[in-house]
Amino acid sequence: MSKTYEHTGEMTEWDDILIKKGITTRDAVLESRGLNPDDFRIKEDAPAPLEFTQEELLGALNADQLDELDEDEDYADTRILDSYRQQRINQLKEAAFRNRFGEVFDIVKNDWIREVT
């Protein structure tokens, strides 16, 4: 005896991936299950985030706060340079490890016999 499952408006992980990649839409997924997409609309209860222009934000900050922002930007540059430096060090270590045994030469049988014996 087989079980029957009720179709719900819940999205599976696979559906979420397909929607995120733009392969399908939420409405198409619901329609493929035989459901009406209008019955399962996502309700927007959360208010929209407030948007400020850069001028409004800078006008609301005092001189000390602006100085702190400048310092933070300086640290961001340092962090970026540190990450590049670490990445380059890792590349050099990897290259040194690969070149540890020197060069590889193609040789023929006669050369091998002469070198090995």
Backbone atoms as SQL, in Angstrom:
CREATE TABLE atoms (id INTEGER PRIMARY KEY, chain TEXT, resi INTEGER, resn TEXT, atom TEXT, x REAL, y REAL, z REAL);
INSERT INTO atoms VALUES
  (1, 'A', 1, 'MET', 'N', 0.849, -1.167, 0.000),
  (2, 'A', 1, 'MET', 'CA', 0.000, 0.000, 0.000),
  (3, 'A', 1, 'MET', 'C', 0.901, 1.239, 0.000),
  (4, 'A', 2, 'SER', 'N', 0.687, 2.135, -0.924),
  (5, 'A', 2, 'SER', 'CA', 1.551, 3.306, -1.034),
  (6, 'A', 2, 'SER', 'C', 0.962, 4.484, -0.272),
  (7, 'A', 3, 'LYS', 'N', 1.843, 5.337, 0.164),
  (8, 'A', 3, 'LYS', 'CA', 1.417, 6.533, 0.881),
  (9, 'A', 3, 'LYS', 'C', 1.178, 7.653, -0.121),
  (10, 'A', 4, 'THR', 'N', 0.286, 8.526, 0.227),
  (11, 'A', 4, 'THR', 'CA', 0.074, 9.717, -0.595),
  (12, 'A', 4, 'THR', 'C', 0.482, 10.927, 0.224),
  (13, 'A', 5, 'TYR', 'N', 1.062, 11.896, -0.449),
  (14, 'A', 5, 'TYR', 'CA', 1.525, 13.093, 0.213),
  (15, 'A', 5, 'TYR', 'C', 0.766, 14.286, -0.330),
  (16, 'A', 6, 'GLU', 'N', 0.451, 15.190, 0.558),
  (17, 'A', 6, 'GLU', 'CA', -0.255, 16.405, 0.166),
  (18, 'A', 6, 'GLU', 'C', 0.741, 17.399, -0.412),
  (19, 'A', 7, 'HIS', 'N', 0.378, 18.025, -1.524),
  (20, 'A', 7, 'HIS', 'CA', 1.234, 19.046, -2.118),
  (21, 'A', 7, 'HIS', 'C', 1.141, 20.317, -1.290),
  (22, 'A', 8, 'THR', 'N', 2.287, 20.855, -0.956),
  (23, 'A', 8, 'THR', 'CA', 2.329, 22.098, -0.192),
  (24, 'A', 8, 'THR', 'C', 3.093, 23.141, -0.989),
  (25, 'A', 9, 'GLY', 'N', 3.060, 24.344, -0.511),
  (26, 'A', 9, 'GLY', 'CA', 3.774, 25.429, -1.171),
  (27, 'A', 9, 'GLY', 'C', 5.215, 25.547, -0.736),
  (28, 'A', 10, 'GLU', 'N', 5.691, 24.610, 0.070),
  (29, 'A', 10, 'GLU', 'CA', 7.071, 24.662, 0.541),
  (30, 'A', 10, 'GLU', 'C', 8.020, 24.316, -0.599),
  (31, 'A', 11, 'MET', 'N', 9.115, 25.048, -0.638),
  (32, 'A', 11, 'MET', 'CA', 10.130, 24.809, -1.661),
  (33, 'A', 11, 'MET', 'C', 11.171, 23.842, -1.112),
  (34, 'A', 12, 'THR', 'N', 11.619, 22.939, -1.954),
  (35, 'A', 12, 'THR', 'CA', 12.701, 22.048, -1.560),
  (36, 'A', 12, 'THR', 'C', 14.027, 22.756, -1.786),
  (37, 'A', 13, 'GLU', 'N', 15.071, 22.169, -1.280),
  (38, 'A', 13, 'GLU', 'CA', 16.402, 22.753, -1.477),
  (39, 'A', 13, 'GLU', 'C', 16.735, 22.811, -2.970),
  (40, 'A', 14, 'TRP', 'N', 16.332, 21.769, -3.695),
  (41, 'A', 14, 'TRP', 'CA', 16.566, 21.724, -5.136),
  (42, 'A', 14, 'TRP', 'C', 15.808, 22.853, -5.842),
  (43, 'A', 15, 'ASP', 'N', 14.569, 23.073, -5.439),
  (44, 'A', 15, 'ASP', 'CA', 13.789, 24.166, -6.031),
  (45, 'A', 15, 'ASP', 'C', 14.459, 25.509, -5.770),
  (46, 'A', 16, 'ASP', 'N', 14.950, 25.699, -4.548),
  (47, 'A', 16, 'ASP', 'CA', 15.623, 26.959, -4.204),
  (48, 'A', 16, 'ASP', 'C', 16.854, 27.194, -5.076),
  (49, 'A', 17, 'ILE', 'N', 17.605, 26.133, -5.338),
  (50, 'A', 17, 'ILE', 'CA', 18.801, 26.263, -6.175),
  (51, 'A', 17, 'ILE', 'C', 18.412, 26.635, -7.594),
  (52, 'A', 18, 'LEU', 'N', 17.397, 25.952, -8.142),
  (53, 'A', 18, 'LEU', 'CA', 16.954, 26.258, -9.506),
  (54, 'A', 18, 'LEU', 'C', 16.452, 27.689, -9.622),
  (55, 'A', 19, 'ILE', 'N', 15.742, 28.158, -8.609),
  (56, 'A', 19, 'ILE', 'CA', 15.235, 29.533, -8.621),
  (57, 'A', 19, 'ILE', 'C', 16.396, 30.512, -8.514),
  (58, 'A', 20, 'LYS', 'N', 17.356, 30.224, -7.642),
  (59, 'A', 20, 'LYS', 'CA', 18.500, 31.114, -7.452),
  (60, 'A', 20, 'LYS', 'C', 19.324, 31.231, -8.729),
  (61, 'A', 21, 'LYS', 'N', 19.493, 30.126, -9.459),
  (62, 'A', 21, 'LYS', 'CA', 20.280, 30.129, -10.692),
  (63, 'A', 21, 'LYS', 'C', 19.498, 30.721, -11.861),
  (64, 'A', 22, 'GLY', 'N', 18.206, 30.999, -11.666),
  (65, 'A', 22, 'GLY', 'CA', 17.406, 31.589, -12.729),
  (66, 'A', 22, 'GLY', 'C', 16.902, 30.568, -13.737),
  (67, 'A', 23, 'ILE', 'N', 16.948, 29.296, -13.395),
  (68, 'A', 23, 'ILE', 'CA', 16.510, 28.249, -14.307),
  (69, 'A', 23, 'ILE', 'C', 14.990, 28.166, -14.331),
  (70, 'A', 24, 'THR', 'N', 14.373, 28.413, -13.205),
  (71, 'A', 24, 'THR', 'CA', 12.914, 28.384, -13.120),
  (72, 'A', 24, 'THR', 'C', 12.459, 29.468, -12.154),
  (73, 'A', 25, 'THR', 'N', 11.155, 29.626, -12.046),
  (74, 'A', 25, 'THR', 'CA', 10.600, 30.605, -11.115),
  (75, 'A', 25, 'THR', 'C', 9.774, 29.887, -10.061),
  (76, 'A', 26, 'ARG', 'N', 9.486, 30.593, -9.003),
  (77, 'A', 26, 'ARG', 'CA', 8.670, 30.022, -7.927),
  (78, 'A', 26, 'ARG', 'C', 7.282, 29.657, -8.453),
  (79, 'A', 27, 'ASP', 'N', 6.738, 30.529, -9.286),
  (80, 'A', 27, 'ASP', 'CA', 5.412, 30.260, -9.843),
  (81, 'A', 27, 'ASP', 'C', 5.416, 28.996, -10.701),
  (82, 'A', 28, 'ALA', 'N', 6.475, 28.810, -11.497),
  (83, 'A', 28, 'ALA', 'CA', 6.554, 27.630, -12.360),
  (84, 'A', 28, 'ALA', 'C', 6.640, 26.351, -11.528),
  (85, 'A', 29, 'VAL', 'N', 7.383, 26.405, -10.425),
  (86, 'A', 29, 'VAL', 'CA', 7.503, 25.233, -9.553),
  (87, 'A', 29, 'VAL', 'C', 6.142, 24.889, -8.954),
  (88, 'A', 30, 'LEU', 'N', 5.432, 25.904, -8.477),
  (89, 'A', 30, 'LEU', 'CA', 4.116, 25.654, -7.882),
  (90, 'A', 30, 'LEU', 'C', 3.138, 25.128, -8.922),
  (91, 'A', 31, 'GLU', 'N', 3.189, 25.686, -10.134),
  (92, 'A', 31, 'GLU', 'CA', 2.294, 25.214, -11.193),
  (93, 'A', 31, 'GLU', 'C', 2.608, 23.774, -11.571),
  (94, 'A', 32, 'SER', 'N', 3.893, 23.393, -11.552),
  (95, 'A', 32, 'SER', 'CA', 4.254, 22.017, -11.896),
  (96, 'A', 32, 'SER', 'C', 3.719, 21.023, -10.866),
  (97, 'A', 33, 'ARG', 'N', 3.459, 21.495, -9.669),
  (98, 'A', 33, 'ARG', 'CA', 2.872, 20.646, -8.626),
  (99, 'A', 33, 'ARG', 'C', 1.349, 20.679, -8.656),
  (100, 'A', 34, 'GLY', 'N', 0.794, 21.431, -9.595),
  (101, 'A', 34, 'GLY', 'CA', -0.653, 21.519, -9.702),
  (102, 'A', 34, 'GLY', 'C', -1.262, 22.492, -8.711),
  (103, 'A', 35, 'LEU', 'N', -0.485, 23.456, -8.241),
  (104, 'A', 35, 'LEU', 'CA', -0.963, 24.428, -7.266),
  (105, 'A', 35, 'LEU', 'C', -1.104, 25.790, -7.922),
  (106, 'A', 36, 'ASN', 'N', -1.951, 26.612, -7.349),
  (107, 'A', 36, 'ASN', 'CA', -2.139, 27.973, -7.831),
  (108, 'A', 36, 'ASN', 'C', -1.112, 28.866, -7.134),
  (109, 'A', 37, 'PRO', 'N', -0.221, 29.516, -7.886),
  (110, 'A', 37, 'PRO', 'CA', 0.815, 30.351, -7.267),
  (111, 'A', 37, 'PRO', 'C', 0.249, 31.509, -6.447),
  (112, 'A', 38, 'ASP', 'N', -0.945, 31.997, -6.799),
  (113, 'A', 38, 'ASP', 'CA', -1.537, 33.109, -6.054),
  (114, 'A', 38, 'ASP', 'C', -1.891, 32.707, -4.623),
  (115, 'A', 39, 'ASP', 'N', -2.139, 31.431, -4.397),
  (116, 'A', 39, 'ASP', 'CA', -2.468, 30.964, -3.048),
  (117, 'A', 39, 'ASP', 'C', -1.245, 30.916, -2.137),
  (118, 'A', 40, 'PHE', 'N', -0.069, 30.947, -2.732),
  (119, 'A', 40, 'PHE', 'CA', 1.161, 30.784, -1.958),
  (120, 'A', 40, 'PHE', 'C', 2.103, 31.969, -2.119),
  (121, 'A', 41, 'ARG', 'N', 1.564, 33.142, -2.268),
  (122, 'A', 41, 'ARG', 'CA', 2.403, 34.336, -2.387),
  (123, 'A', 41, 'ARG', 'C', 3.119, 34.585, -1.063),
  (124, 'A', 42, 'ILE', 'N', 4.366, 35.012, -1.159),
  (125, 'A', 42, 'ILE', 'CA', 5.140, 35.339, 0.043),
  (126, 'A', 42, 'ILE', 'C', 4.657, 36.683, 0.552),
  (127, 'A', 43, 'LYS', 'N', 4.279, 36.703, 1.810),
  (128, 'A', 43, 'LYS', 'CA', 3.778, 37.935, 2.406),
  (129, 'A', 43, 'LYS', 'C', 4.954, 38.773, 2.870),
  (130, 'A', 44, 'GLU', 'N', 4.922, 40.034, 2.541),
  (131, 'A', 44, 'GLU', 'CA', 5.993, 40.940, 2.930),
  (132, 'A', 44, 'GLU', 'C', 5.563, 41.712, 4.170),
  (133, 'A', 45, 'ASP', 'N', 5.807, 41.106, 5.326),
  (134, 'A', 45, 'ASP', 'CA', 5.447, 41.747, 6.584),
  (135, 'A', 45, 'ASP', 'C', 6.515, 42.741, 7.028),
  (136, 'A', 46, 'ALA', 'N', 7.748, 42.481, 6.666),
  (137, 'A', 46, 'ALA', 'CA', 8.843, 43.340, 7.111),
  (138, 'A', 46, 'ALA', 'C', 8.815, 44.649, 6.333),
  (139, 'A', 47, 'PRO', 'N', 9.003, 45.762, 7.027),
  (140, 'A', 47, 'PRO', 'CA', 9.036, 47.039, 6.312),
  (141, 'A', 47, 'PRO', 'C', 10.281, 47.127, 5.438),
  (142, 'A', 48, 'ALA', 'N', 10.173, 47.886, 4.395),
  (143, 'A', 48, 'ALA', 'CA', 11.305, 48.062, 3.492),
  (144, 'A', 48, 'ALA', 'C', 12.423, 48.794, 4.227),
  (145, 'A', 49, 'PRO', 'N', 13.666, 48.424, 3.980),
  (146, 'A', 49, 'PRO', 'CA', 14.771, 49.102, 4.665),
  (147, 'A', 49, 'PRO', 'C', 14.858, 50.554, 4.217),
  (148, 'A', 50, 'LEU', 'N', 15.252, 51.394, 5.152),
  (149, 'A', 50, 'LEU', 'CA', 15.389, 52.807, 4.841),
  (150, 'A', 50, 'LEU', 'C', 16.627, 53.012, 3.988),
  (151, 'A', 51, 'GLU', 'N', 16.487, 53.849, 2.987),
  (152, 'A', 51, 'GLU', 'CA', 17.624, 54.124, 2.124),
  (153, 'A', 51, 'GLU', 'C', 18.024, 55.580, 2.287),
  (154, 'A', 52, 'PHE', 'N', 19.304, 55.783, 2.518),
  (155, 'A', 52, 'PHE', 'CA', 19.841, 57.124, 2.681),
  (156, 'A', 52, 'PHE', 'C', 20.865, 57.369, 1.586),
  (157, 'A', 53, 'THR', 'N', 20.952, 58.607, 1.184),
  (158, 'A', 53, 'THR', 'CA', 22.001, 58.960, 0.238),
  (159, 'A', 53, 'THR', 'C', 23.296, 59.157, 1.005),
  (160, 'A', 54, 'GLN', 'N', 24.397, 59.138, 0.291),
  (161, 'A', 54, 'GLN', 'CA', 25.696, 59.301, 0.936),
  (162, 'A', 54, 'GLN', 'C', 25.803, 60.672, 1.601),
  (163, 'A', 55, 'GLU', 'N', 25.217, 61.678, 0.978),
  (164, 'A', 55, 'GLU', 'CA', 25.273, 63.024, 1.547),
  (165, 'A', 55, 'GLU', 'C', 24.522, 63.085, 2.876),
  (166, 'A', 56, 'GLU', 'N', 23.370, 62.400, 2.949),
  (167, 'A', 56, 'GLU', 'CA', 22.598, 62.392, 4.196),
  (168, 'A', 56, 'GLU', 'C', 23.379, 61.701, 5.312),
  (169, 'A', 57, 'LEU', 'N', 24.031, 60.602, 4.972),
  (170, 'A', 57, 'LEU', 'CA', 24.804, 59.883, 5.984),
  (171, 'A', 57, 'LEU', 'C', 25.989, 60.707, 6.467),
  (172, 'A', 58, 'LEU', 'N', 26.700, 61.331, 5.540),
  (173, 'A', 58, 'LEU', 'CA', 27.857, 62.130, 5.932),
  (174, 'A', 58, 'LEU', 'C', 27.436, 63.371, 6.709),
  (175, 'A', 59, 'GLY', 'N', 26.259, 63.925, 6.390),
  (176, 'A', 59, 'GLY', 'CA', 25.765, 65.086, 7.116),
  (177, 'A', 59, 'GLY', 'C', 25.392, 64.746, 8.543),
  (178, 'A', 60, 'ALA', 'N', 24.986, 63.504, 8.792),
  (179, 'A', 60, 'ALA', 'CA', 24.575, 63.095, 10.128),
  (180, 'A', 60, 'ALA', 'C', 25.768, 62.766, 11.023),
  (181, 'A', 61, 'LEU', 'N', 26.942, 62.580, 10.450),
  (182, 'A', 61, 'LEU', 'CA', 28.122, 62.224, 11.233),
  (183, 'A', 61, 'LEU', 'C', 28.900, 63.472, 11.626),
  (184, 'A', 62, 'ASN', 'N', 29.482, 63.441, 12.821),
  (185, 'A', 62, 'ASN', 'CA', 30.333, 64.559, 13.237),
  (186, 'A', 62, 'ASN', 'C', 31.776, 64.288, 12.811),
  (187, 'A', 63, 'ALA', 'N', 32.671, 65.208, 13.101),
  (188, 'A', 63, 'ALA', 'CA', 34.059, 65.113, 12.635),
  (189, 'A', 63, 'ALA', 'C', 34.768, 63.879, 13.192),
  (190, 'A', 64, 'ASP', 'N', 34.528, 63.557, 14.471),
  (191, 'A', 64, 'ASP', 'CA', 35.187, 62.395, 15.072),
  (192, 'A', 64, 'ASP', 'C', 34.753, 61.100, 14.386),
  (193, 'A', 65, 'GLN', 'N', 33.468, 61.007, 14.102),
  (194, 'A', 65, 'GLN', 'CA', 32.964, 59.808, 13.445),
  (195, 'A', 65, 'GLN', 'C', 33.516, 59.684, 12.028),
  (196, 'A', 66, 'LEU', 'N', 33.674, 60.816, 11.338),
  (197, 'A', 66, 'LEU', 'CA', 34.257, 60.787, 9.998),
  (198, 'A', 66, 'LEU', 'C', 35.711, 60.326, 10.046),
  (199, 'A', 67, 'ASP', 'N', 36.453, 60.763, 11.071),
  (200, 'A', 67, 'ASP', 'CA', 37.839, 60.322, 11.226),
  (201, 'A', 67, 'ASP', 'C', 37.910, 58.812, 11.451),
  (202, 'A', 68, 'GLU', 'N', 36.974, 58.287, 12.242),
  (203, 'A', 68, 'GLU', 'CA', 36.937, 56.847, 12.487),
  (204, 'A', 68, 'GLU', 'C', 36.672, 56.090, 11.192),
  (205, 'A', 69, 'LEU', 'N', 35.790, 56.633, 10.354),
  (206, 'A', 69, 'LEU', 'CA', 35.520, 55.988, 9.073),
  (207, 'A', 69, 'LEU', 'C', 36.772, 55.961, 8.206),
  (208, 'A', 70, 'ASP', 'N', 37.521, 57.053, 8.204),
  (209, 'A', 70, 'ASP', 'CA', 38.762, 57.094, 7.434),
  (210, 'A', 70, 'ASP', 'C', 39.746, 56.045, 7.930),
  (211, 'A', 71, 'GLU', 'N', 39.854, 55.890, 9.248),
  (212, 'A', 71, 'GLU', 'CA', 40.760, 54.897, 9.809),
  (213, 'A', 71, 'GLU', 'C', 40.334, 53.494, 9.405),
  (214, 'A', 72, 'ASP', 'N', 39.037, 53.229, 9.422),
  (215, 'A', 72, 'ASP', 'CA', 38.546, 51.918, 9.033),
  (216, 'A', 72, 'ASP', 'C', 38.898, 51.612, 7.583),
  (217, 'A', 73, 'GLU', 'N', 38.800, 52.615, 6.711),
  (218, 'A', 73, 'GLU', 'CA', 39.145, 52.399, 5.310),
  (219, 'A', 73, 'GLU', 'C', 40.623, 52.077, 5.164),
  (220, 'A', 74, 'ASP', 'N', 41.465, 52.720, 5.978),
  (221, 'A', 74, 'ASP', 'CA', 42.894, 52.426, 5.935),
  (222, 'A', 74, 'ASP', 'C', 43.154, 50.977, 6.319),
  (223, 'A', 75, 'TYR', 'N', 42.453, 50.495, 7.340),
  (224, 'A', 75, 'TYR', 'CA', 42.624, 49.114, 7.753),
  (225, 'A', 75, 'TYR', 'C', 42.132, 48.160, 6.680),
  (226, 'A', 76, 'ALA', 'N', 41.091, 48.531, 5.966),
  (227, 'A', 76, 'ALA', 'CA', 40.571, 47.683, 4.897),
  (228, 'A', 76, 'ALA', 'C', 41.629, 47.503, 3.818),
  (229, 'A', 77, 'ASP', 'N', 42.339, 48.595, 3.466),
  (230, 'A', 77, 'ASP', 'CA', 43.401, 48.490, 2.474),
  (231, 'A', 77, 'ASP', 'C', 44.509, 47.573, 2.968),
  (232, 'A', 78, 'THR', 'N', 44.854, 47.698, 4.230),
  (233, 'A', 78, 'THR', 'CA', 45.902, 46.866, 4.803),
  (234, 'A', 78, 'THR', 'C', 45.489, 45.402, 4.778),
  (235, 'A', 79, 'ARG', 'N', 44.238, 45.138, 5.112),
  (236, 'A', 79, 'ARG', 'CA', 43.761, 43.760, 5.096),
  (237, 'A', 79, 'ARG', 'C', 43.810, 43.176, 3.690),
  (238, 'A', 80, 'ILE', 'N', 43.444, 43.979, 2.700),
  (239, 'A', 80, 'ILE', 'CA', 43.476, 43.505, 1.316),
  (240, 'A', 80, 'ILE', 'C', 44.909, 43.197, 0.900),
  (241, 'A', 81, 'LEU', 'N', 45.831, 44.100, 1.226),
  (242, 'A', 81, 'LEU', 'CA', 47.234, 43.867, 0.886),
  (243, 'A', 81, 'LEU', 'C', 47.790, 42.645, 1.611),
  (244, 'A', 82, 'ASP', 'N', 47.401, 42.465, 2.869),
  (245, 'A', 82, 'ASP', 'CA', 47.849, 41.288, 3.617),
  (246, 'A', 82, 'ASP', 'C', 47.339, 40.001, 2.979),
  (247, 'A', 83, 'SER', 'N', 46.093, 40.022, 2.520),
  (248, 'A', 83, 'SER', 'CA', 45.551, 38.816, 1.882),
  (249, 'A', 83, 'SER', 'C', 46.276, 38.532, 0.570),
  (250, 'A', 84, 'TYR', 'N', 46.587, 39.576, -0.227),
  (251, 'A', 84, 'TYR', 'CA', 47.358, 39.376, -1.456),
  (252, 'A', 84, 'TYR', 'C', 48.752, 38.840, -1.147),
  (253, 'A', 85, 'ARG', 'N', 49.375, 39.399, -0.117),
  (254, 'A', 85, 'ARG', 'CA', 50.714, 38.972, 0.274),
  (255, 'A', 85, 'ARG', 'C', 50.700, 37.496, 0.679),
  (256, 'A', 86, 'GLN', 'N', 49.733, 37.108, 1.482),
  (257, 'A', 86, 'GLN', 'CA', 49.642, 35.720, 1.927),
  (258, 'A', 86, 'GLN', 'C', 49.381, 34.787, 0.748),
  (259, 'A', 87, 'GLN', 'N', 48.546, 35.227, -0.176),
  (260, 'A', 87, 'GLN', 'CA', 48.248, 34.425, -1.360),
  (261, 'A', 87, 'GLN', 'C', 49.521, 34.224, -2.197),
  (262, 'A', 88, 'ARG', 'N', 50.314, 35.275, -2.363),
  (263, 'A', 88, 'ARG', 'CA', 51.552, 35.189, -3.137),
  (264, 'A', 88, 'ARG', 'C', 52.569, 34.294, -2.435),
  (265, 'A', 89, 'ILE', 'N', 52.665, 34.388, -1.122),
  (266, 'A', 89, 'ILE', 'CA', 53.577, 33.521, -0.369),
  (267, 'A', 89, 'ILE', 'C', 53.190, 32.062, -0.565),
  (268, 'A', 90, 'ASN', 'N', 51.902, 31.775, -0.520),
  (269, 'A', 90, 'ASN', 'CA', 51.434, 30.402, -0.736),
  (270, 'A', 90, 'ASN', 'C', 51.779, 29.916, -2.142),
  (271, 'A', 91, 'GLN', 'N', 51.651, 30.798, -3.144),
  (272, 'A', 91, 'GLN', 'CA', 52.001, 30.422, -4.512),
  (273, 'A', 91, 'GLN', 'C', 53.489, 30.105, -4.624),
  (274, 'A', 92, 'LEU', 'N', 54.333, 30.919, -3.989),
  (275, 'A', 92, 'LEU', 'CA', 55.774, 30.684, -4.042),
  (276, 'A', 92, 'LEU', 'C', 56.154, 29.386, -3.330),
  (277, 'A', 93, 'LYS', 'N', 55.515, 29.105, -2.199),
  (278, 'A', 93, 'LYS', 'CA', 55.785, 27.853, -1.488),
  (279, 'A', 93, 'LYS', 'C', 55.395, 26.654, -2.340),
  (280, 'A', 94, 'GLU', 'N', 54.261, 26.756, -3.017),
  (281, 'A', 94, 'GLU', 'CA', 53.791, 25.678, -3.871),
  (282, 'A', 94, 'GLU', 'C', 54.761, 25.451, -5.030),
  (283, 'A', 95, 'ALA', 'N', 55.233, 26.547, -5.640),
  (284, 'A', 95, 'ALA', 'CA', 56.184, 26.437, -6.748),
  (285, 'A', 95, 'ALA', 'C', 57.495, 25.821, -6.273),
  (286, 'A', 96, 'ALA', 'N', 57.958, 26.201, -5.088),
  (287, 'A', 96, 'ALA', 'CA', 59.196, 25.645, -4.545),
  (288, 'A', 96, 'ALA', 'C', 59.039, 24.153, -4.270),
  (289, 'A', 97, 'PHE', 'N', 57.882, 23.746, -3.797),
  (290, 'A', 97, 'PHE', 'CA', 57.641, 22.336, -3.518),
  (291, 'A', 97, 'PHE', 'C', 57.640, 21.526, -4.811),
  (292, 'A', 98, 'ARG', 'N', 57.026, 22.072, -5.858),
  (293, 'A', 98, 'ARG', 'CA', 56.960, 21.369, -7.138),
  (294, 'A', 98, 'ARG', 'C', 58.344, 21.237, -7.773),
  (295, 'A', 99, 'ASN', 'N', 59.205, 22.230, -7.603),
  (296, 'A', 99, 'ASN', 'CA', 60.527, 22.215, -8.224),
  (297, 'A', 99, 'ASN', 'C', 61.584, 21.566, -7.336),
  (298, 'A', 100, 'ARG', 'N', 61.180, 20.860, -6.337),
  (299, 'A', 100, 'ARG', 'CA', 62.098, 20.274, -5.366),
  (300, 'A', 100, 'ARG', 'C', 63.023, 19.242, -6.006),
  (301, 'A', 101, 'PHE', 'N', 62.539, 18.513, -6.986),
  (302, 'A', 101, 'PHE', 'CA', 63.323, 17.442, -7.571),
  (303, 'A', 101, 'PHE', 'C', 64.073, 17.871, -8.833),
  (304, 'A', 102, 'GLY', 'N', 64.070, 19.117, -9.169),
  (305, 'A', 102, 'GLY', 'CA', 64.791, 19.576, -10.350),
  (306, 'A', 102, 'GLY', 'C', 63.969, 19.393, -11.612),
  (307, 'A', 103, 'GLU', 'N', 64.680, 19.083, -12.709),
  (308, 'A', 103, 'GLU', 'CA', 64.017, 18.986, -13.999),
  (309, 'A', 103, 'GLU', 'C', 63.779, 17.533, -14.377),
  (310, 'A', 104, 'VAL', 'N', 62.849, 17.318, -15.271),
  (311, 'A', 104, 'VAL', 'CA', 62.551, 15.992, -15.790),
  (312, 'A', 104, 'VAL', 'C', 62.955, 15.984, -17.256),
  (313, 'A', 105, 'PHE', 'N', 63.751, 15.001, -17.626),
  (314, 'A', 105, 'PHE', 'CA', 64.214, 14.881, -19.005),
  (315, 'A', 105, 'PHE', 'C', 63.660, 13.602, -19.614),
  (316, 'A', 106, 'ASP', 'N', 63.308, 13.664, -20.882),
  (317, 'A', 106, 'ASP', 'CA', 62.941, 12.459, -21.614),
  (318, 'A', 106, 'ASP', 'C', 64.233, 11.823, -22.115),
  (319, 'A', 107, 'ILE', 'N', 64.417, 10.540, -21.810),
  (320, 'A', 107, 'ILE', 'CA', 65.626, 9.852, -22.262),
  (321, 'A', 107, 'ILE', 'C', 65.232, 8.567, -22.966),
  (322, 'A', 108, 'VAL', 'N', 66.142, 8.069, -23.756),
  (323, 'A', 108, 'VAL', 'CA', 65.920, 6.801, -24.452),
  (324, 'A', 108, 'VAL', 'C', 66.595, 5.691, -23.651),
  (325, 'A', 109, 'LYS', 'N', 66.393, 4.471, -24.086),
  (326, 'A', 109, 'LYS', 'CA', 66.885, 3.313, -23.344),
  (327, 'A', 109, 'LYS', 'C', 68.409, 3.341, -23.184),
  (328, 'A', 110, 'ASN', 'N', 69.107, 3.696, -24.235),
  (329, 'A', 110, 'ASN', 'CA', 70.576, 3.706, -24.163),
  (330, 'A', 110, 'ASN', 'C', 71.066, 4.711, -23.130),
  (331, 'A', 111, 'ASP', 'N', 70.449, 5.875, -23.068),
  (332, 'A', 111, 'ASP', 'CA', 70.846, 6.870, -22.069),
  (333, 'A', 111, 'ASP', 'C', 70.551, 6.373, -20.660),
  (334, 'A', 112, 'TRP', 'N', 69.437, 5.697, -20.492),
  (335, 'A', 112, 'TRP', 'CA', 69.063, 5.193, -19.170),
  (336, 'A', 112, 'TRP', 'C', 70.068, 4.153, -18.696),
  (337, 'A', 113, 'ILE', 'N', 70.445, 3.267, -19.595),
  (338, 'A', 113, 'ILE', 'CA', 71.406, 2.220, -19.230),
  (339, 'A', 113, 'ILE', 'C', 72.736, 2.860, -18.835),
  (340, 'A', 114, 'ARG', 'N', 73.179, 3.848, -19.580),
  (341, 'A', 114, 'ARG', 'CA', 74.456, 4.500, -19.305),
  (342, 'A', 114, 'ARG', 'C', 74.403, 5.243, -17.964),
  (343, 'A', 115, 'GLU', 'N', 73.289, 5.919, -17.658),
  (344, 'A', 115, 'GLU', 'CA', 73.186, 6.716, -16.441),
  (345, 'A', 115, 'GLU', 'C', 72.974, 5.856, -15.198),
  (346, 'A', 116, 'VAL', 'N', 72.227, 4.781, -15.327),
  (347, 'A', 116, 'VAL', 'CA', 71.855, 3.981, -14.162),
  (348, 'A', 116, 'VAL', 'C', 72.924, 2.952, -13.822),
  (349, 'A', 117, 'THR', 'N', 73.555, 2.349, -14.817),
  (350, 'A', 117, 'THR', 'CA', 74.534, 1.290, -14.512),
  (351, 'A', 117, 'THR', 'C', 75.927, 1.796, -14.347);
